[in-house]
Amino acid sequence: MDVHYYDLNEGLDEGIYASGHGGQGDIVELFKIVNPKYFIPIGGEIRYMKSYMDLAVKFGAGPNNIFRLKPGDNMIFEKGNATKGEKIRQSRF
């Protein structure tokens, strides 16, 4: 595998784009290996998180075991179960 670096300021474009993120196949493979009881999609845009949720359901996650968190939301994992906790108030700086 070759890794190419270029300086965007110099205007060099090798025609290569690599996000550093796994593709859909990688995510599915990881899901199959880990086989999580609960799934919390994080990171990326809302459309990506929705796609992650759809993949999780497609490969066996129960819709009630998938949690889409918003800022201030948190999870409590206790005795093998997961529930949403109370919303955490965000401080203002």
C-alpha positions in Angstrom: 0.0 0.0 0.0 1.3 3.5 -0.9 0.4 6.5 1.2 0.4 9.8 -0.7 0.6 13.2 0.9 0.3 16.5 -0.8 0.1 20.1 0.3 -3.3 21.6 -0.6 -1.7 25.0 -0.6 0.6 24.0 -3.5 -2.3 23.0 -5.6 -1.0 19.5 -6.2 -3.9 17.1 -6.8 -3.0 13.5 -7.4 -6.6 12.6 -8.0 -6.7 10.6 -4.8 -9.2 10.9 -2.1 -9.1 8.8 1.1 -11.3 9.7 4.0 -9.6 7.4 6.5 -13.0 5.9 7.3 -14.0 2.4 6.6 -16.5 1.8 3.9 -19.9 0.1 4.3 -18.3 -3.4 3.9 -15.8 -2.7 6.7 -18.6 -1.5 9.0 -20.7 -4.6 8.2 -17.7 -6.8 8.9 -17.0 -5.1 12.2 -20.6 -5.4 13.2 -20.6 -9.2 12.4 -17.4 -9.7 14.4 -18.4 -7.7 17.5 -22.2 -8.5 17.4 -23.1 -5.7 19.8 -26.2 -5.9 21.9 -26.5 -2.1 21.8 -25.6 0.2 19.0 -25.0 4.0 19.2 -24.0 5.6 15.9 -21.6 8.5 16.5 -19.7 10.9 14.4 -20.2 12.2 10.9 -23.3 13.9 9.5 -26.8 12.9 10.4 -27.2 11.0 7.1 -24.2 8.8 7.9 -25.5 8.1 11.4 -28.9 7.1 9.8 -27.1 4.8 7.4 -25.2 3.2 10.3 -28.5 2.6 12.1 -30.0 1.0 9.0 -27.0 -1.3 8.6 -27.2 -2.3 12.3 -30.9 -3.2 11.9 -30.1 -5.1 8.6 -27.5 -7.2 10.4 -29.5 -8.1 13.4 -29.6 -5.2 15.9 -33.0 -4.7 17.4 -34.4 -1.2 16.7 -35.0 -0.7 20.4 -31.3 -1.4 21.1 -30.2 1.4 18.8 -29.8 4.8 20.4 -29.4 8.1 18.5 -28.0 10.5 21.0 -28.2 14.3 20.9 -25.9 16.8 22.6 -26.4 16.3 26.4 -27.8 12.8 26.1 -26.1 10.0 27.9 -26.4 6.3 28.4 -26.5 4.2 31.6 -25.2 0.6 31.2 -26.1 -1.5 34.2 -26.5 -5.2 34.7 -26.4 -6.0 31.0 -29.0 -3.3 30.1 -28.8 0.1 28.6 -31.1 3.0 29.1 -31.0 6.7 28.4 -30.0 8.8 31.4 -31.2 12.3 32.3 -30.1 14.9 29.9 -27.0 16.7 31.0 -27.3 20.5 31.0 -24.7 22.1 28.8 -22.7 24.9 30.4 -22.2 28.2 28.6 -18.7 29.7 28.4 
